Amino acid sequence: MNTKRQTIWLVSMLSLMVVLSAYYLFTEKVEDLDLTADGVLMEDVNVELSQLNGEPAADPDQAVSGQVQKDADKGSVDQSDQAVLDQIESQAVSGVDYFSALSLKRLETVQTRTEELMNLANSQDKSNEEIAQALDELQQIEMTQAKVDSLEEQLTQEYKSAIVMEQDNKWNVIVQTDKLEKSEAVSIADLVIAEMNIGPEKIQIQYIP
């Protein structure tokens, strides 16, 4: 194993240790949390910002049907919609639990993929090309996670909680706030575009109370 490969491998090992430390930290807090708990009210904000689209989400992976159109300026809903929203809110898990669940899920995904790549990189049965690709992906994961950490640090200066996750080939940004104005959504989109070097079509912005 040459010097460059050893260096990348050592850096990857250190990164994995950090991921594992965070993983066990979150596990202690949310180990009993149902990741598919119903009742988390989430609002989508269209990146084009022509309107605010409210889309209640049942869990971190799946949004329930029945979009609620909100007035972009007043944030009002009709009485029948409000009754539905009130019922969902009364059953919702706390925002803290929701963000903790998402963080744990992301950590598990990163941990699993990192372990797979490290095993591949250390395999005696793989070609130099395959090993090089694994090391490159490990380095990319590390760089991406650093950008995600930077984004979340900046967002949590403005919002109670925030998480940035890659999902379905898009970057999903979720913040905890009672209401998200168009100007705030624009600022979030600009921040993500600059940090991740992607276009607005690759961004989904959501918020939960």
N, C-alpha and C positions, 0 to 999 in steps of 0.2 A: 504494500500500500504506500503510494508516494506521499510526500509532505503535504501537498494541497488536499488530498483526500483525507489524510489524518486530521488536518485542521478543521475541515468541514464536518467530519465525523464527531470530533470533540465538541464543536459548537452545537451540533445537533443533539448530542447527549445532554449538554447543559440546558438546552431549550426544553428537552423532554422532562428534565428534572423540575424546571419551573412549571411546566404544564401539569405534571403530576402533583406538585405541591398545591397548586390552585385547585386541582381536581378534588383532592382530599379535603381541602378547606371548604369547598362548596358542598361536598357530599355530606359533611357533618350537619349542614344547615338545611339541606333540602332532600335528604335521603328518603323521607316519607312523603314527599310531594308527588301527586299524580300529574305526570306531564301531559295527560290528555284531559285534564279537568275542564268541564264545560263552564261557561259563564264568564270568560274573560272578555270584556268589551274593548274592542280595538277599532280605531278609526283610520281608514286609509286617506292619505293626502296625495292627490294626483300630482305627479312631478311637473306636468304641464301647467298646473296651478290655475286652470280655468274654473275649477270649483273644488270644493271639499267633498270627498266621497266617504261616507261613514259605512264601514263594513265590519259588523261584529264578528269576532273570531272565536271559535270554540276552543282552540288549542294552538300551540306554536306552529303547527303544520297545516292546519286546515281552517278555512273561513266558512262559516255557515251561510246558507243562501238567504236572500232577502236584503238587498242593499237599501240603506236609509239615506236619502238625499237631505243634506243639511244646507241651510242658508249660509253662504260663505261669509257674509258680513255679520249677521245676527246670531248664527249658530243655533237657529231654532228648528224644531221638528213639530209635526202636527201631534194632536193628542193621542191618536192611536199608536203612532210610532213611539211617542214618549212612554206610553204604558209598557210597550215591549222592552224598551231600553231600561226602564226602571226595574223590570223583572229580572233582566239579565244582570244588572248591576247588583241587585240584592243577593244574587247567587255567586257573584264573582269572587275568585280568590284575590288576595291583595296584590297590588302592583309589584311589591317587593318579591313575593313568591314567584310571580310570573317571570320576572327578569332573572331570578336565581335559577329557575328551571331552564330557561333558555341558555344561560351561561353554562350550566352543567352539561346540557346536551351538546353544546359547541365544544366544550373541553373534551368530552368523550370522543367526539368525531375526530378532533385533532390528534388526540392521544392514539386512537386506533390506527389512523393513517400514518402517523410518525413511526409507530412500532413496526408497521408493515414495511415501510421504506428502509428503516434501519436494519431489519432482518435481511432485506434484499441486498442492501449495500455490503453487508458482512458475509453474504453467502459465497461459498467457494464454487458454486455451480452456475453462477451467473457470468455473463460476458462482461467485458470492460465497458461496453456501450450501455448495457442495462444498469450496471452499477453507477456509471456516470449520470444516467438519467434519474436514478433514485436520489443521488446526492444533490442534483440540481433541483429536484422537486422539494427535497427537505429544505434547501436554502430558500426556495420560493415561499414555502409555508412560513418559514421564520420571518421573512421580509414582510409578507402579507399580515401576519399577526402583529408585527410592530406597527404597521399602519393602522390596523384596527384598534389597537390599544391607544394610539395617539388620537384617533377620532373619538373614541369613547371618553377619553380624558377631557377633551375639549367640550363635548356635548354635556357631560355631567357638571360642567361649570354653569350651564344654563338650565338644565333640567334635573329633576329628582333622580331619574335613572335613565340609562341609555344603553342600547346594545346594537352592534353592527354585525350582521350575519350574511354569508353568501348562501343564496337559496334559489334553485331553479335558474341558474346562470344570471342572477341579479343580486345586487347588494340591498338587503332589507335593513332599513334603519328604523328602529322603534325607540321612541322617547316617552317618558312618563310626564304628562302634563294634562291639565284640565281642558285646555283648548290650544290648538296650534294654528296661528295665523298664517296667511299666505306668505307674508314677508319672512316669517320664521322658517317656513318650509323651503323658501328660496335660499336662505342662508345655509340651511342644512345641506341642500343639494349642491350648492357651490363648494362647501367644505369637502364633501365626499368626492366630487369631481376632481378637485385639486389634489386631494390626498391619494386617491386610488387611480387617477389618470383614466377615467372612464367617461362615457357619455351619459346624459340624463336618462336615456332610455334603459339604462342598466340599473336604475335606482328606484326603489320603492320606499316611500316614507309613510310611517304609521305612528299613531300615538294611542296611549291608553291613559285613563284618568289615574 
